[in-house]
Amino acid sequence: MIELDDYGNSLEDVIPKGWKIVSQSFGDLTADGIEDVVIVIQGTDSTKIDFNEDIEADPIDLNPRILAIFSGGGTSRGFTKKMQANEFIIGRDSPTMDEPFDGVEITKNGTLKIDFHFWYSFGSWSTSNHTYLFRYQHHQFELIGYDSYESDRGNGETTDRSINFSTRKMKITKGNSSEDEPHSVEWKEFELDELKTLESLGKPFEWEFMGISL
């Protein structure tokens, strides 16, 4: 995987030739009053696109994706790289699935939000939405929150999970999409020696935590 430059005078300077931006967001991630930018870029090699000629489906773009965070955006300081993650932003790997990556966002309170969803036109009745929330602390981007909403298109059953890794608490709400009131609401407390980081997670949905792949 390509390593992005550590510094650039403009955002264009740090994006390699043959790559494009698929998502970006500006804001202050480090609470230093200096604007940061998070970008997700993807290669544009046409030989890595599967056009699914045997079935009617959108092409699958197998070009790699990179998430990178730079400080100093929008100032005369230029752009200085803070971190790069080469595996966290996944893409379609099946012609029957929707594009899973929904985008990145620097929120108003300075956290990094990364959204995914899963929907299949064939092979699964399950649909789900997932949000990872990271905060820059202890000189790294630590996972402080995770939310997921899963539903079954067949029977309407839903499961809503909200995990606060800072407080070590998880809320699980179960119900049915046809009903206004939930069937059950459960709170769980857990132990965790240290917070996961954007770097240590590697890929999403591969950390087995309390019976969840996240």
N, C-alpha and C positions, 0 to 999 in steps of 0.2 A: 504494500500500500504506500502511496505517495505521502511524504511528510511536507506539510505546508510550511512556508517561510515563517520565521519568528517575527518578522516586522515588515510593514509596508506603508508607504505614504498614503495609499488609498485602498479601498476594499478590493478594487480590481487588481492591485499589485499582489495580493495574497491568494487570489484564486488562480490555480494553474490553468494553462492552456488546455482546452479539451474538457473543461469542467463547467458546470452551470449551477447557479443558485436555485434551489427548490424551496427554500424557506429561510426567512431571516427575521430578526427582531432586535430593536435597539432599546437600551435602558441601562440603569445603574445596578449592576449585579453585585458590586463589591462595596457599596455604601461609601465611596470616596468622592462622590460628586462628579466623577468622570464617566461619560457615557461609554457603555460597552456594547458589543454587538455579538449575537450568536447567529451563526450561519450553518445551513446544511447544504452541501454541494454534492453533485453527482456527475460522474463521468458521462461523456457523450459518444462513446465508441459505438458506432452502428453495428459492429460485428457481435456485440453483446446484447442485442435485442432479438428476442424470440417472437416471431410474428404469428405463431400458432396457426399455420396454414391448414391444419387438419380440422380445426374447429372454429366456430365464430366467436372470437373473444379478442379483447384488447391485447396488444403486444405486451410481453413481459420484458421489462428493462432490467437486465442483470448487471448493469454498470454499478460499481461500488459507490457507496455514499460515505461522506465524512461530516461529522459535526465538529465545529470549531468555535471557540470563544476568543474574541479579541477585545482588548481594552483600548480606550482612546478614540473611539469612533466619534466623528463629528467635531473634532478639535484639530489644532495644528500639531498635535503630538504624533499623529499617524496612528497605525494599528499595531499593537503588540500582542502576540499570541499568548493566551493564558493556558489553554489546554486544547487537545484534539482527541476525539473518540472515533475510531474507525469502524466499529461494529454495532453501535447502539441504534442507528437509524436503519430499520429493516425495510424491505420492499416486498412487492408481490413475488411469490414463488409458485403460484398456481394460476392457471387461466380462469379458474372459477371464483377467485377471490377478488375482493375490492382492494384498491390501494390502501395499505394499513396505516401509513404515516399521515397524520393530520396536520402537523406543523409544530413549530417551537414558538415560545412567547416569553419575553421578560415581563413579568407582572409589575404592577404599580408598587408593590412592596419589595421589589428587588429579587424575587425568586425566579428560577428557570422552570418553565412548564413545558413538558413534552407530551403530546397526545398521539394515541394510536386507536384504531378500531378494527374489528374483524367482522366481515360479512361475506358469505359465500352464496353464489347463485345455485350451486349444486354440491351435494355431499355433506352438508351440515345445516341443521335448523338453528344452531346457536349464533347469536350476534353479541358483540361486546364492545364496550368503550373503556379505554384505559388512560389514566393520567399519572405521570411521574412528576414529582415536585422536588427540585433541588435548591439548596441555599449555599452560598459561598461562605464557609466558615472553617476555621482551622486550616486555612490556606488550600482548601479543596472544595469541590462541589459535592456536598453530602445530601443523600436522599432523606428528606424529612417527611415526605408524604406520598401516598399512593391511593388512587381511587379507581374503582372499576364498577361497571354496570353490565351485567350479563342477563340476557333474556333468551327464551326459547320461543321461536316463532310458531311452533306447533301447539304447545299447551299454554303459552303465555307466562310461564313461571319466570320470576326475576330474582336476581341476587345482587345486592348493592353492597360493596365493601369500601370502607374508608379507613385508612391506616395512618396514624400519626406516629412516626418513628421517634420523634422528640419526646413525646409523653409515654411511649410504649403502650398505646391503646389502639384497638381495632373495633370498629362498629360494623356489624353485619345485619343488613335488613333484607328480609325475604318477603315476596309477595307475588302478585299476578298483575300483568299489564291491564287486565280488564277491571281491576278493582282499585279504588282510591286509597284504602287503608292497607297498610302492610300486614302480613300474616304474623311476622315476628321481628323483634329488634333485639339483638344480642350484643353485649359489650365484652370484649376480651382484653386482658392485660398480658403482656409478654416481656420476656427478658431479651436483651440484645447487648452484647458486649461493646460493640461500636457500630456507628452508622455506616452503611454502605455508601460508596461514592460513585460518581458517574464513571470513573476509571475502573473501579473494582467490580462493578456490575458486568462489564464487558458487553454482552448482548442482553436485550430485554427478554423477559419471560423465561429465563433459565435459572433464576434463583429460587430454589424450593424453600418457601417460608410458610410455616403453619398450614401446610396443605395446599398452598397456592404457588403457581409458577409465575413469578413477577420479575 
